[in-house]
Amino acid sequence: MHKKDRSPLLAKWGVDIAPDLLELALTHRSWAFEHESLHNERLEFLGDSVLGFYAADRIFQDFDDSTEGDMSKIKSAAVSERALAEVARELGVGDYVRLGIGEERSGGRNKDSILSDTVEALIAATYLDHGIDVTREIVERHINPKIADATKMGPALDWRTAVEEKARAMGIREEISYRMEGRGPDHAREYTAFVYFGENLWGSGEATSQKNAKLAACQNAYFVLDGGEPLGHA
């Protein structure tokens, strides 16, 4: 069950948030559907934009010799679902989210998608309660380490490009293609992506979005290519 005393969470977050905004930010739509209440998806929308602006501004200021493409890759990695889910786990956000019964039973408290969305909702709630300057401080406190990590990731900034370049270097001339499988209800959808060059299967990956599943599959394929043998055939 979710924790009702949110003071430990706010202490880690770095600033108080008005109780009504905080409760909304922590309310997943699965809870809202069961209790006929509002949920945090509108806050997620706002928080995503606020986060994107602050991250882009910080990267622009700190990496003045980087190209647009390099800055875009750093930003994508720093504010990705996976990176925000890591922030959420560091804060213990999963313990405080209000989930419906089905989502609770399916392990929703540890799903990257729910955790990352909740962090975005918390950012929006902070912005609405405290304005620009305070929100910038909070975002930079939690996201700057992810930006630093992203600059050290090498090919992980763009696994698709990395795996295609490696395949070409190995003499593989077929174009990359994907096969996608989805499972689970709409509110808890999970995907498995498979990466092919021609008829040969070189990697697979799982995530809660098709985009992230593809990236995970490309990452897997990047290292499978080192072995020189595909995982299977179409």
C-alpha positions, 0 to 999 in steps of 0.5 A: 500500500502507498505511504500516507506520510509524504514528508520523507519523500518531500525531504528527498525531493527538496521542497514542500508541495501543497497537499492537494497538488502533491496528492494529484501528482501521486495519483495514477489513472488506475486509482482514479478509474477505481475511485472516480477521481482526478489523476496525474496525466495533465501534470505529466504533460506539463512536467515533461515540457518543464523538464525538457526546457531545463535540461536543454538549457543546462546542456546548452550552457555546459556543453558549448562545443557540442553539436545540435545532434550531440546535445539532442542525444545527451538530452534524450538519455538524461530525461529518458523513461529509464533515467527518470525511473532511476530518479524515482527509485532514488527518492522512493517514489514508488512507495507513495504512488496511489495505484488501482488494485490491478496495477498494484498486483502487477508490480506497478510500483516498480514499473519504469513508465509509472515511476518516470511519469510520476517524477514529471508530475512532481516537477509540474506540481513544484512549478505550479506551487513555487514557480520557475526559480525553485523548480529549476533548482529541484530539476537540476538537483535530480537531473544534472547527475543524469546529464553527467551520466549521459555524456559518458554513455558512448554508443548508448546515447544512440544504440540504433546508430551504434548497432548499424555502424557495427553491423556495417563494419562487420560486413553485414549489408542488410537493412535493420528491421524490427518485430514488435510484440505487445502484451497486457492491458492498455494501462500497463502495456509491455513490449518486446522488440526484436532486431533483424538484419535481413533474416537474422535475429541479432537482439531483443529487448523489453520495455513499457513503450515501443520506443524504449523496447527498440532501444533495448533490443539495439543495445542487446544486438550491439553486444551480440554482434561481438560474438558473430552469431545471430540469435536465430532466423526469421 
